[in-house]
Amino acid sequence: MAPASSPLVEEDIGILSGLLDASSRATSFEASYIKYALKIGGELRRCYPFLRSEELADIVQDTFIALWDKVVKGNLALNGNFYFLLITIAKRLAVNEIRERQRYQRLMEAIRAAIAETLRETQTGSAWKRTAELGFANEVMAHFCRLADQLPTIQKHVALAMVQCITADDYTNRLGNETLQALIFAQFRIPYSIEQIKVAKNQIRIKFRRILNARAL
């Protein structure tokens, strides 16, 4: 004798059937969101308490986007526990978010180490050291990264090339203008001159120094 379906599965048969029917898909999708969004958010918060509220909210939203993608592509089956499917998707997305955060943290650590190496024994280097000692290094880097999005095109290209250099395992002494020139041409196919790169790099350093000094004082 086959085991009886759980009440949860029985409740979800209507939602699942509606999702598979194009005429009722939108209504059933909304019903699934109303029923499970808060429950998924609560389970994620229990499993991953270190994730911020906005990160958890994004994961819940992305879970239902993934569900919709499954429905549209015909990959949603009627058998199985619907909530289990949703929470499996949500936890996979949460793990991806954690991995991305760890990658970002490693990147920031590499950038901070490279800056410390590059600016050592300079006035700006002293300001950077004070900022790190006061615990503001991440804040300064985040501010600078936001600024980078607003840089003129050539400065943005140089900044991206500099980040590639200083996050490499052998970043020491890799910030030469010729290296930056080659990286930029390889990525963007723009043949900036060495003089253009020098000017752009100097302008970037001036902007970074202003941010740094304002926080280190």
C-alpha beads as a LAMMPS data file, in Angstrom:
LAMMPS data file: protein, C-alpha beads

217 atoms
216 bonds

1 atom types
1 bond types

-500.0 500.0 xlo xhi
-500.0 500.0 ylo yhi
-500.0 500.0 zlo zhi

Masses

1 110.0

Atoms # bond

1 1 1 0.000 0.000 0.000
2 1 1 1.413 3.378 -0.997
3 1 1 2.102 5.822 1.850
4 1 1 -0.355 8.660 2.221
5 1 1 0.771 12.010 0.929
6 1 1 1.697 14.541 3.588
7 1 1 -0.841 17.335 4.228
8 1 1 1.688 19.818 2.899
9 1 1 1.870 18.079 -0.480
10 1 1 -1.922 17.749 -0.616
11 1 1 -2.303 21.487 0.031
12 1 1 0.124 22.302 -2.752
13 1 1 -1.428 20.185 -5.488
14 1 1 -3.659 23.101 -6.501
15 1 1 -0.733 25.532 -6.642
16 1 1 1.455 23.107 -8.583
17 1 1 -1.313 22.286 -11.051
18 1 1 -1.987 25.984 -11.529
19 1 1 1.677 26.703 -12.198
20 1 1 1.687 24.097 -14.957
21 1 1 -1.369 25.684 -16.595
22 1 1 -0.506 28.847 -18.523
23 1 1 -3.970 30.320 -17.943
24 1 1 -3.654 30.178 -14.149
25 1 1 0.132 30.419 -13.798
26 1 1 0.369 34.027 -12.602
27 1 1 -2.332 33.546 -9.942
28 1 1 -0.773 30.303 -8.684
29 1 1 2.672 31.879 -8.615
30 1 1 1.356 34.730 -6.461
31 1 1 -0.340 32.182 -4.180
32 1 1 2.933 30.265 -3.757
33 1 1 4.742 33.494 -2.862
34 1 1 2.126 34.533 -0.313
35 1 1 2.168 31.091 1.273
36 1 1 5.907 30.459 1.455
37 1 1 7.959 33.688 1.190
38 1 1 7.933 34.448 4.936
39 1 1 8.474 30.806 5.845
40 1 1 11.502 30.547 3.570
41 1 1 12.874 33.818 4.956
42 1 1 12.497 32.520 8.505
43 1 1 14.232 29.242 7.725
44 1 1 17.099 31.056 6.007
45 1 1 17.508 33.356 9.004
46 1 1 17.645 30.316 11.297
47 1 1 20.239 28.530 9.146
48 1 1 22.312 31.586 8.199
49 1 1 21.930 34.169 11.010
50 1 1 25.003 36.088 9.817
51 1 1 23.335 37.125 6.551
52 1 1 21.887 40.639 6.557
53 1 1 18.140 41.204 6.263
54 1 1 18.485 42.707 2.791
55 1 1 20.554 39.708 1.657
56 1 1 17.911 37.308 2.967
57 1 1 15.177 39.293 1.208
58 1 1 17.093 39.145 -2.080
59 1 1 17.570 35.380 -1.721
60 1 1 13.835 34.878 -1.158
61 1 1 13.066 36.959 -4.258
62 1 1 15.648 35.044 -6.302
63 1 1 14.150 31.748 -5.098
64 1 1 10.821 32.598 -6.675
65 1 1 12.520 33.886 -9.816
66 1 1 14.201 30.471 -10.056
67 1 1 10.835 28.803 -9.511
68 1 1 9.293 30.833 -12.336
69 1 1 12.228 29.894 -14.569
70 1 1 11.606 26.198 -13.814
71 1 1 7.916 26.578 -14.631
72 1 1 8.513 28.387 -17.919
73 1 1 11.142 25.847 -19.016
74 1 1 8.892 22.921 -18.118
75 1 1 11.181 21.614 -15.383
76 1 1 8.617 21.622 -12.572
77 1 1 7.183 18.209 -11.638
78 1 1 3.959 17.523 -9.731
79 1 1 5.521 14.872 -7.507
80 1 1 7.468 15.671 -4.358
81 1 1 7.215 18.260 -1.613
82 1 1 6.806 21.769 -3.011
83 1 1 8.214 23.506 0.058
84 1 1 11.241 21.196 0.026
85 1 1 11.888 22.248 -3.581
86 1 1 11.689 25.941 -2.670
87 1 1 13.885 25.715 0.425
88 1 1 16.458 23.658 -1.506
89 1 1 16.677 26.409 -4.121
90 1 1 16.862 29.079 -1.382
91 1 1 19.661 27.334 0.521
92 1 1 21.670 26.847 -2.654
93 1 1 21.349 30.574 -3.372
94 1 1 22.348 31.367 0.232
95 1 1 25.499 29.256 -0.100
96 1 1 26.341 31.089 -3.338
97 1 1 25.866 34.417 -1.526
98 1 1 28.197 33.304 1.274
99 1 1 30.837 32.193 -1.235
100 1 1 30.574 35.534 -3.042
101 1 1 30.957 37.393 0.256
102 1 1 34.050 35.337 1.117
103 1 1 35.496 36.002 -2.345
104 1 1 34.867 39.733 -1.882
105 1 1 36.524 39.663 1.540
106 1 1 39.601 37.928 0.088
107 1 1 39.690 40.501 -2.696
108 1 1 39.538 43.364 -0.197
109 1 1 42.309 41.779 1.874
110 1 1 44.476 41.444 -1.215
111 1 1 43.818 45.049 -2.208
112 1 1 44.611 46.325 1.292
113 1 1 47.848 44.346 1.374
114 1 1 48.842 45.602 -2.055
115 1 1 48.099 49.220 -1.148
116 1 1 50.147 48.870 2.016
117 1 1 53.044 47.497 -0.027
118 1 1 52.753 50.129 -2.755
119 1 1 52.431 53.111 -0.398
120 1 1 54.917 52.007 2.241
121 1 1 57.261 54.771 3.457
122 1 1 55.124 57.526 1.878
123 1 1 52.918 60.173 3.469
124 1 1 49.837 58.495 1.990
125 1 1 51.147 55.179 3.270
126 1 1 51.198 56.585 6.798
127 1 1 47.587 57.705 6.414
128 1 1 46.629 54.257 5.132
129 1 1 48.371 52.625 8.103
130 1 1 46.476 54.868 10.536
131 1 1 43.200 54.069 8.768
132 1 1 43.868 50.331 9.015
133 1 1 44.803 50.626 12.705
134 1 1 41.559 52.516 13.388
135 1 1 39.569 49.802 11.616
136 1 1 38.345 51.975 8.743
137 1 1 40.163 50.226 5.867
138 1 1 37.055 48.417 4.571
139 1 1 35.035 51.626 4.734
140 1 1 37.661 53.514 2.735
141 1 1 37.872 50.752 0.126
142 1 1 34.080 50.592 -0.226
143 1 1 33.975 54.382 -0.672
144 1 1 36.709 54.207 -3.292
145 1 1 34.943 51.368 -5.148
146 1 1 31.769 53.477 -5.323
147 1 1 33.846 56.381 -6.618
148 1 1 35.421 54.125 -9.258
149 1 1 32.026 53.692 -10.943
150 1 1 31.928 57.449 -11.573
151 1 1 35.470 57.850 -12.912
152 1 1 36.085 59.033 -16.484
153 1 1 36.531 56.122 -18.885
154 1 1 40.329 56.138 -19.033
155 1 1 40.642 56.362 -15.225
156 1 1 38.131 53.530 -14.838
157 1 1 40.138 51.364 -17.257
158 1 1 43.388 52.137 -15.428
159 1 1 41.771 51.469 -12.045
160 1 1 40.489 48.077 -13.214
161 1 1 43.936 47.169 -14.531
162 1 1 45.522 48.267 -11.247
163 1 1 43.140 46.036 -9.290
164 1 1 44.092 43.100 -11.514
165 1 1 47.743 43.754 -10.789
166 1 1 47.484 44.212 -7.043
167 1 1 45.205 41.221 -6.492
168 1 1 47.551 38.848 -8.301
169 1 1 49.671 36.495 -6.202
170 1 1 52.832 38.258 -7.376
171 1 1 51.440 41.802 -7.197
172 1 1 54.693 43.388 -5.934
173 1 1 56.171 45.708 -8.554
174 1 1 53.462 44.862 -11.078
175 1 1 51.966 48.340 -11.280
176 1 1 54.283 49.463 -14.055
177 1 1 52.742 51.633 -16.755
178 1 1 53.681 49.176 -19.506
179 1 1 51.898 46.360 -17.646
180 1 1 48.795 48.508 -17.219
181 1 1 48.931 49.520 -20.878
182 1 1 49.064 45.874 -22.011
183 1 1 46.215 44.814 -19.694
184 1 1 43.963 47.652 -20.833
185 1 1 44.604 46.938 -24.504
186 1 1 43.944 43.203 -23.980
187 1 1 40.612 43.921 -22.287
188 1 1 39.281 47.001 -24.051
189 1 1 41.325 47.227 -27.277
190 1 1 42.105 50.876 -26.555
191 1 1 45.762 51.876 -27.202
192 1 1 46.277 54.460 -24.454
193 1 1 49.721 56.008 -24.454
194 1 1 52.084 55.622 -21.498
195 1 1 51.669 59.325 -20.774
196 1 1 47.859 59.004 -20.683
197 1 1 48.166 56.102 -18.252
198 1 1 50.597 58.048 -16.043
199 1 1 48.197 60.989 -15.834
200 1 1 45.175 58.770 -15.141
201 1 1 47.030 56.774 -12.479
202 1 1 48.114 59.960 -10.753
203 1 1 44.549 61.317 -10.777
204 1 1 43.268 58.067 -9.260
205 1 1 45.881 58.204 -6.509
206 1 1 44.976 61.817 -5.726
207 1 1 41.299 60.882 -5.366
208 1 1 42.136 57.879 -3.216
209 1 1 44.455 60.010 -1.052
210 1 1 41.660 62.539 -0.448
211 1 1 39.296 59.807 0.740
212 1 1 42.026 58.236 2.824
213 1 1 43.203 61.439 4.496
214 1 1 39.644 62.476 5.310
215 1 1 39.133 59.217 7.235
216 1 1 42.602 58.975 8.773
217 1 1 42.541 62.404 10.392

Bonds

1 1 1 2
2 1 2 3
3 1 3 4
4 1 4 5
5 1 5 6
6 1 6 7
7 1 7 8
8 1 8 9
9 1 9 10
10 1 10 11
11 1 11 12
12 1 12 13
13 1 13 14
14 1 14 15
15 1 15 16
16 1 16 17
17 1 17 18
18 1 18 19
19 1 19 20
20 1 20 21
21 1 21 22
22 1 22 23
23 1 23 24
24 1 24 25
25 1 25 26
26 1 26 27
27 1 27 28
28 1 28 29
29 1 29 30
30 1 30 31
31 1 31 32
32 1 32 33
33 1 33 34
34 1 34 35
35 1 35 36
36 1 36 37
37 1 37 38
38 1 38 39
39 1 39 40
40 1 40 41
41 1 41 42
42 1 42 43
43 1 43 44
44 1 44 45
45 1 45 46
46 1 46 47
47 1 47 48
48 1 48 49
49 1 49 50
50 1 50 51
51 1 51 52
52 1 52 53
53 1 53 54
54 1 54 55
55 1 55 56
56 1 56 57
57 1 57 58
58 1 58 59
59 1 59 60
60 1 60 61
61 1 61 62
62 1 62 63
63 1 63 64
64 1 64 65
65 1 65 66
66 1 66 67
67 1 67 68
68 1 68 69
69 1 69 70
70 1 70 71
71 1 71 72
72 1 72 73
73 1 73 74
74 1 74 75
75 1 75 76
76 1 76 77
77 1 77 78
78 1 78 79
79 1 79 80
80 1 80 81
81 1 81 82
82 1 82 83
83 1 83 84
84 1 84 85
85 1 85 86
86 1 86 87
87 1 87 88
88 1 88 89
89 1 89 90
90 1 90 91
91 1 91 92
92 1 92 93
93 1 93 94
94 1 94 95
95 1 95 96
96 1 96 97
97 1 97 98
98 1 98 99
99 1 99 100
100 1 100 101
101 1 101 102
102 1 102 103
103 1 103 104
104 1 104 105
105 1 105 106
106 1 106 107
107 1 107 108
108 1 108 109
109 1 109 110
110 1 110 111
111 1 111 112
112 1 112 113
113 1 113 114
114 1 114 115
115 1 115 116
116 1 116 117
117 1 117 118
118 1 118 119
119 1 119 120
120 1 120 121
121 1 121 122
122 1 122 123
123 1 123 124
124 1 124 125
125 1 125 126
126 1 126 127
127 1 127 128
128 1 128 129
129 1 129 130
130 1 130 131
131 1 131 132
132 1 132 133
133 1 133 134
134 1 134 135
135 1 135 136
136 1 136 137
137 1 137 138
138 1 138 139
139 1 139 140
140 1 140 141
141 1 141 142
142 1 142 143
143 1 143 144
144 1 144 145
145 1 145 146
146 1 146 147
147 1 147 148
148 1 148 149
149 1 149 150
150 1 150 151
151 1 151 152
152 1 152 153
153 1 153 154
154 1 154 155
155 1 155 156
156 1 156 157
157 1 157 158
158 1 158 159
159 1 159 160
160 1 160 161
161 1 161 162
162 1 162 163
163 1 163 164
164 1 164 165
165 1 165 166
166 1 166 167
167 1 167 168
168 1 168 169
169 1 169 170
170 1 170 171
171 1 171 172
172 1 172 173
173 1 173 174
174 1 174 175
175 1 175 176
176 1 176 177
177 1 177 178
178 1 178 179
179 1 179 180
180 1 180 181
181 1 181 182
182 1 182 183
183 1 183 184
184 1 184 185
185 1 185 186
186 1 186 187
187 1 187 188
188 1 188 189
189 1 189 190
190 1 190 191
191 1 191 192
192 1 192 193
193 1 193 194
194 1 194 195
195 1 195 196
196 1 196 197
197 1 197 198
198 1 198 199
199 1 199 200
200 1 200 201
201 1 201 202
202 1 202 203
203 1 203 204
204 1 204 205
205 1 205 206
206 1 206 207
207 1 207 208
208 1 208 209
209 1 209 210
210 1 210 211
211 1 211 212
212 1 212 213
213 1 213 214
214 1 214 215
215 1 215 216
216 1 216 217
